[in-house]
Amino acid sequence: MKTSIIAYCLKKQGAMKEYPFGPEILVLKVGGKIFALIFEEAEDEFRLNLKCDPVIAENLREQHEAVRPGYHMNKKHWNTVMVDGSLPLTDIFDMINHSYDLVVGKLPKSVRESLLEMK
């Protein structure tokens, strides 16, 4: 499942992967800004940090035991998703889309336009 999630993130326009915090934490960025962190523990059970609108973040935490306040992040704007099989992959992909869109929406106009040109 982790491989599918990483591949999905990397298909996002302008997405790049880095390991600035060491080999255990995969950081996915767009326009130099983080939209996802993957804590590389095990293939079938790991943590994924995603940016989230604060109201939606609270709702997701109430609805899903696997969604928690962001681990080592601003807990108002980030969620940690425990990828343990309890959430459908489509729900995780929706959360990734939301995180990516939030980050892209805050990028300078010139960077957003360059992302569109990549298509």
Contacts in CASP RR format, 6 or more apart in sequence:
PFRMAT RR
TARGET T0000
AUTHOR 0000-0000-0000
METHOD contacts of the structure
MODEL  1
MKTSIIAYCLKKQGAMKEYPFGPEILVLKVGGKIFALIFEEAEDEFRLNL
KCDPVIAENLREQHEAVRPGYHMNKKHWNTVMVDGSLPLTDIFDMINHSY
DLVVGKLPKSVRESLLEMK
1 43 0 8 1.000
1 44 0 8 1.000
1 83 0 8 1.000
1 85 0 8 1.000
1 89 0 8 1.000
2 38 0 8 1.000
2 40 0 8 1.000
2 43 0 8 1.000
2 44 0 8 1.000
2 46 0 8 1.000
2 83 0 8 1.000
3 43 0 8 1.000
4 89 0 8 1.000
5 38 0 8 1.000
5 48 0 8 1.000
5 83 0 8 1.000
5 89 0 8 1.000
5 92 0 8 1.000
5 96 0 8 1.000
6 17 0 8 1.000
6 26 0 8 1.000
6 28 0 8 1.000
6 38 0 8 1.000
8 93 0 8 1.000
8 96 0 8 1.000
9 15 0 8 1.000
9 17 0 8 1.000
9 28 0 8 1.000
9 35 0 8 1.000
9 36 0 8 1.000
9 96 0 8 1.000
9 100 0 8 1.000
10 17 0 8 1.000
10 28 0 8 1.000
12 28 0 8 1.000
12 30 0 8 1.000
12 35 0 8 1.000
12 96 0 8 1.000
12 100 0 8 1.000
13 30 0 8 1.000
13 115 0 8 1.000
13 116 0 8 1.000
13 118 0 8 1.000
13 119 0 8 1.000
14 30 0 8 1.000
14 31 0 8 1.000
14 115 0 8 1.000
14 118 0 8 1.000
15 28 0 8 1.000
15 29 0 8 1.000
15 30 0 8 1.000
15 35 0 8 1.000
15 100 0 8 1.000
16 28 0 8 1.000
16 29 0 8 1.000
16 30 0 8 1.000
16 31 0 8 1.000
16 32 0 8 1.000
17 26 0 8 1.000
17 27 0 8 1.000
17 28 0 8 1.000
17 29 0 8 1.000
18 26 0 8 1.000
18 27 0 8 1.000
18 29 0 8 1.000
19 25 0 8 1.000
19 26 0 8 1.000
19 27 0 8 1.000
20 27 0 8 1.000
21 27 0 8 1.000
23 40 0 8 1.000
24 39 0 8 1.000
24 40 0 8 1.000
24 41 0 8 1.000
25 37 0 8 1.000
25 38 0 8 1.000
25 39 0 8 1.000
25 40 0 8 1.000
26 37 0 8 1.000
26 38 0 8 1.000
26 40 0 8 1.000
27 34 0 8 1.000
27 36 0 8 1.000
27 37 0 8 1.000
28 34 0 8 1.000
28 35 0 8 1.000
28 36 0 8 1.000
28 37 0 8 1.000
28 38 0 8 1.000
29 35 0 8 1.000
30 100 0 8 1.000
30 103 0 8 1.000
30 104 0 8 1.000
30 107 0 8 1.000
30 115 0 8 1.000
31 103 0 8 1.000
31 107 0 8 1.000
31 111 0 8 1.000
31 115 0 8 1.000
33 103 0 8 1.000
33 106 0 8 1.000
33 107 0 8 1.000
34 51 0 8 1.000
34 103 0 8 1.000
35 50 0 8 1.000
35 51 0 8 1.000
35 96 0 8 1.000
35 99 0 8 1.000
35 100 0 8 1.000
35 102 0 8 1.000
35 103 0 8 1.000
35 104 0 8 1.000
36 48 0 8 1.000
36 49 0 8 1.000
36 50 0 8 1.000
36 96 0 8 1.000
36 99 0 8 1.000
36 100 0 8 1.000
37 48 0 8 1.000
37 49 0 8 1.000
37 73 0 8 1.000
38 46 0 8 1.000
38 47 0 8 1.000
38 48 0 8 1.000
38 49 0 8 1.000
39 46 0 8 1.000
39 47 0 8 1.000
39 48 0 8 1.000
39 49 0 8 1.000
39 71 0 8 1.000
40 46 0 8 1.000
41 47 0 8 1.000
44 84 0 8 1.000
44 85 0 8 1.000
45 82 0 8 1.000
45 83 0 8 1.000
45 84 0 8 1.000
45 85 0 8 1.000
46 83 0 8 1.000
47 71 0 8 1.000
47 80 0 8 1.000
47 81 0 8 1.000
47 82 0 8 1.000
47 83 0 8 1.000
48 80 0 8 1.000
48 81 0 8 1.000
48 83 0 8 1.000
48 92 0 8 1.000
49 70 0 8 1.000
49 71 0 8 1.000
49 72 0 8 1.000
49 73 0 8 1.000
49 78 0 8 1.000
49 79 0 8 1.000
49 80 0 8 1.000
49 81 0 8 1.000
50 78 0 8 1.000
50 79 0 8 1.000
50 81 0 8 1.000
50 95 0 8 1.000
50 96 0 8 1.000
50 98 0 8 1.000
50 99 0 8 1.000
51 77 0 8 1.000
51 78 0 8 1.000
51 98 0 8 1.000
51 99 0 8 1.000
51 102 0 8 1.000
51 103 0 8 1.000
52 60 0 8 1.000
52 77 0 8 1.000
52 78 0 8 1.000
52 79 0 8 1.000
52 95 0 8 1.000
52 98 0 8 1.000
52 99 0 8 1.000
52 102 0 8 1.000
53 98 0 8 1.000
53 102 0 8 1.000
54 76 0 8 1.000
54 77 0 8 1.000
56 98 0 8 1.000
57 69 0 8 1.000
57 76 0 8 1.000
57 77 0 8 1.000
57 78 0 8 1.000
57 79 0 8 1.000
60 67 0 8 1.000
60 79 0 8 1.000
60 95 0 8 1.000
61 67 0 8 1.000
61 68 0 8 1.000
61 69 0 8 1.000
61 79 0 8 1.000
64 86 0 8 1.000
64 87 0 8 1.000
65 86 0 8 1.000
66 81 0 8 1.000
66 82 0 8 1.000
66 83 0 8 1.000
66 84 0 8 1.000
66 85 0 8 1.000
66 86 0 8 1.000
66 87 0 8 1.000
67 79 0 8 1.000
67 80 0 8 1.000
67 81 0 8 1.000
67 82 0 8 1.000
67 87 0 8 1.000
68 79 0 8 1.000
68 80 0 8 1.000
68 81 0 8 1.000
68 82 0 8 1.000
69 75 0 8 1.000
69 78 0 8 1.000
69 79 0 8 1.000
69 80 0 8 1.000
70 78 0 8 1.000
70 79 0 8 1.000
70 80 0 8 1.000
71 80 0 8 1.000
73 80 0 8 1.000
79 95 0 8 1.000
81 87 0 8 1.000
81 92 0 8 1.000
81 95 0 8 1.000
83 92 0 8 1.000
104 112 0 8 1.000
104 115 0 8 1.000
105 112 0 8 1.000
107 115 0 8 1.000
END
